[in-house]
Amino acid sequence: MMEKVKKRHHLVFQRYLANWTTNGRLFCLRNRKSIVQSGTRAIAQQKYFYRIPELSREDVMSIALLTESMSEQAKGVTKSLMDLFMIPFDYRNYVDLTAQNNEKTEMIFTRQTTNVVENYHCKWEGEGANFISRIEKNDLSFWDDVKECQKFCYFLAIQYFRTDGIKSVMVKDFEKRAGLNLKKGVLHLPNLERVWWFMSLVFPVSTGEHLSNNHHLRVLVNDTETPFITSDQPAINLKMQVDDLLPDELEMYYPISQNIAVIVAPSERHFFTSEPIRREMVSSLNDSIVNLSYNEVYSNNKSVLEAYLT
């Protein structure tokens, strides 16, 4: 059966959000103004968010400029991703040359350009669901396995970069820095907003590399009466301040359920711990999730969200 065009592109995956549901539904705080109850399909999604646009020559130059200082591994992944995402355009060029272009081939092209990035995310959601399940069982052995650790850190970084919220923050930050560079006489500046759909999968490569080297994986066990909450920006940098330039430091926080969360923090050595935390820390982490959310915050507990209404 032919795959359908996927109109709804989820910025936070549903298997993850299921950990905050009761009978398939959760509470959603919207813009800190109202609270609604919803299923996971209707939240943290936008129509055609990951659809691939046609790359211009300027877009190709932007990607080259944005990746030129990355590691060789990151450049290799960049090439592999570019080859994958250009398949629909190669297909359309082929049918144009062979005069086979018709309604059916155009539908195939539309389906491919609409679904290919969403499908790539789905692949990594499957990998991530496996890691989440292991963490829930307190199986942290993957952190001591080089390849598994790198895979987990790439998954975590994808969840950080895939959202509309971080896109907005990074484009704004980039434009500020670009303005400073223009004053310094830098002539060729990439257009991050136009190529964000691609860079949101490339930035996680270098970020994942960074997180997998000499970092401390802290698994936080929450046995308090206050549950962890999450948002449409589920992975956050605890070093980041609202409406500020992106910090150079990175301390990644990612709640994986109402009772368990992880922090990946810089360390002089590479190790992991699992520890219970106090209610004050839960509240502080929840505050960070709310402050760094884009539009929506999620919980299975309505009263927890009511505290953030303005």
N, C-alpha and C positions, 0 to 999 in steps of 0.2 A: 504494500500500500504506500502511495506517495506521501511523503511528509508534508504536513500543512504549513502554511506561512504562520509563524509565531508572532502575533501582534503584541501580546503582553510580554514585555521583557522585565524580569524580576531583578531588582537591584540588591535584594537580600533574599537568599534562597529559602524555599518553603520548609524544607526538612529542618533547617535551623530554627525558623520561627515557630515550628510546631512545639518546641520546648517551652513556649510561653502560652500555649493554648489549653483551654478546658473544653472538652467536647468539640474540638476543632475551631474554637473561636477565642479571640483575645481582645483586650482593651487597647485602644489606640488614642494617644494624646496628640492632637493636631494643632500645630502652631501655638501650643500652650494656651489655646482658647477653648477647646472643646474636647470631650472624650466620647468616642463611639466604640461600639463593639463590632468586630469584623472577623471574617475568615482570612486566611493567609493569602489567598489568591488576589484579593482586592487591595492589598497594601504593598508598599515598597516596590512599586512597579510603574513603568511608563511605556506607552506605546512606542514601539520601534526604537527604543533608546540605543540599542547596540547595532542598528542597521549600518552597513558599510556604505559610505559615500564613494563616489569615484575620486580617485587620487589625482590631483593636479601635479604639475612639475614642482610647484612651490611646496605642496604637501610632502613630496618625496624629499625635498631639500630640508624641510623642517624636521622630519624624522631622522635624517642623517645628522643634523646638527644636535638634536636632542640625545642621540645615542653615541656620539663620537668619543665621549670620555668614559663610556661604560667598559666593563671588563670584556675579555674575549668571549667568555661564556655567554654574557648578556647579548653581545653582538650576534653570536651564533643562534640564540633563541629568537632574536629579532628577525634574522633572515628566515628561519623556519616559519615563524608566524606570518611574515609577509608572503611567503610562498603559499601558505594555507589560505590566507584571506584574499589572495589575488586569483584563486581558482575560478570564482564566478566570472571575473572580467576576462580571463583567458578563454573561458567557455564562450562568452558572448562574442569575443573577437573571432573565435573559430567559426561560429555559425554565421557571422557576418561575412567572413571571407568565402565561405562555401555556399552562400546564398540560401541557407537553411533557416533563416530567422523567421519565426512565425509566432502565433499566440502562445503555443505550447512552450517553445524555447524561451520566450520572454517571461513566462510564468516560472520556469525553472530558474532563470537568472534572478528574478525577484525573490523567490524562496531562498536561494543560496545567500544572497546579500543580506537578507533579513535574519536568517537563522544561524549563520555560521559562527558568529561571536557568541550568541546566546547558547548554542550547542557546546562551544568551548567552555563556557562557564558551567554548564550542566556536568561536563566531564569532571571538572575540579570540585564541583559540589559533591559528587560521589566520593572523591578522594577525601574531602573534608568531613563528610558524614562518618567515614571510617575512623578518622582521627578523633572526632567528637565522641564517638562510641567508646573508643579506647580510653580517653581521658575520663569519661563518666565511670569507667570500671577501674580507675586509678592505674591503668597500664600506661606508664610513661616511658617505656623502653625505647620508643621510637626516637627520643631525644638523644640517645647515645649511639644511634645508627646514623652515619653521615648522610646517606642517601634519603632515608626516611625523614630525618630532621630537615634537610633542604626542601623536601617535598611539602612538609607541614608548613614551613616558613613561607614558601611560595604561595600556598593556599591562603595563609593568613594575610599576606600582603595583597593578594587579589581581592579579598573581602574589604580591605582598606581602600583600594583604589577604584573599585568598580562602580561606586555610587555617584549620584548626581551631586551630593554634598561635597565630596572631596574634589570633584571636578571643578565646582564653583570656587572652592578655596584655592586650589592650585593655579587655576587660570588667573584669578585675581592677584595672587602672590607673584606669578610669573610676569604679569603685566607691570607690576610695581618695579620688579627687578629689571625688566626690559627698559623701562623708562630711565633707570639709573644708567644702564649700559649705553643707551642712546646719547646721554649726556657725555659719556666717555668716548663717543665716536665709533661705537660698534655698529657696523652697517647692516649685517645680515642677521636678523633675528627670527627664530622660528615662530610659527603661529600654533601655539599649543592647543587652543580651543578647536581648531579644525581637525587636528590629528589625535584628539584625546581618545577617541574610540580605540585607537591602536596603542597609544602610549600607556593607557590604563592597564594593558597587559604586559608591557615591556618594563615599566617602572617596578612592578613586583619582582622582576628577576633580580635586579640589583639590590632592592630592599630585602628580598628573601635571602640573598647571599650574606648581606650584613647581619640579619637576625640569626642566621645559623652559625655564626662564628663568635665564640666567647660571649655567649648570652646565658642568662639564668631564666629557665622556665619555671615560673611560680604558678602552681595550681591552687586557687583560692577556694576553700570549702566554706560555704555559707550555711550555718545552722541557726541563724538568727530568725526573728520573726519578719524581718524586712527582706524581700526577695531581690535578687539582681534584676534589673530591667535592661532592655536593649532598644535599639532605634533603627532608623533608616540609614544610619552610619554606625554599623555594629562594631567595627574595629576602629579604635581611636588611638591617637598618640597622646599619652598623659602629659607630655611636655608642651603640648600646644595650648595656646591661649586664644580665646575667641577674638576675632577681628584683628589678628596679628599676623606678621609674616611667619612662614613656616619655620619652626625651630630646626637647628642642626641636629639636636639630640632626638633620639627615637626610643620611646618606651611604650610598646604596644599592649593595649588592653583589649580583651575580647571575651565578653560573657558568653558562655555556651548553654546555660540554662538558668533557671531561677536560683539554683543552689551552687553552681560551679562556674568559675571564670578563670581565665589565664592572663598572666602578664609575662611578656618577654622583655627583659631588661638587660642593659649592658652589664657585663661582669668581667672580672679578671680571669675567670675560668668558665668552662662550659659545664653546667650541671642543672639538675632539676630538684624541686621540692614540692611537697604538698602540705598545705597548712590551713588550719581553721582561722577565720578572721572575725573581728568584733563588728558589732552593728555600726559603729562610727565609721569604719572603713567602707562598709557596704554603702552607707549613705553618701560618703564622699565620692565613691566610684559611680554611683547612680547620678549624682550631681554632674559629674563629668560627661556621662552619656547624654544627659539632657542638654547641657550647654553646647556640646559639639554635634548634636543632631542637626538634621537639615530641616525637615518639616514634622516628622512623626517620631513618637516614642511608644514602646510596646511593653505590656505587662499582662499577666493574668489576674492581677490584683488592682482593681479600680481605685481603691483608696490611696495606694502608693502614688499613682499618677495625679490624683486630685491635689496633692501637695505642690505640684508644679504648675497648676493653673494660674494664669495672671489676669 
